[in-house]
Amino acid sequence: MILEALGSALIGLALAWATARRLPHRLPARTLVLATGVGGALIGAFITHMALGSGHTPATLVGALAVSAALLSLLVRPTRRLHRRQVPA
């Protein structure tokens, strides 16, 4: 269980770091992004571990990755698009 938690935290940190590095202009503060990635991965690992039980470490890590990615996607802001003013015909 300790190794699953450590592994999922590392997965969440790596995913959050990659997201913050790839999309810095569309995300809030880096500390929030990193904390969300790690927290989401830990929650995902906990939920997956409780659902499947012990002995399913790869599936637990996949669940951690999925929840972390889902929470990180909620932080992404849409890009601003400048709309042209439409002239009535």
Stockholm file with secondary structure:
# STOCKHOLM 1.0

chainA/1-89         MILEALGSALIGLALAWATARRLPHRLPARTLVLATGVGGALIGAFITHMALGSGHTPATLVGALAVSAALLSLLVRPTRRLHRRQVPA
#=GR chainA/1-89 SS CHHHHHHHHHHHHHHHHHHHHHCGGGSSCHHHHHHHHHHHHHHHHHHHHHHHCTTCHHHHHHHHHHHHHHHHHHHCCCCCCCCCCCCCC
#=GC SS_cons        CHHHHHHHHHHHHHHHHHHHHHCGGGSSCHHHHHHHHHHHHHHHHHHHHHHHCTTCHHHHHHHHHHHHHHHHHHHCCCCCCCCCCCCCC
//
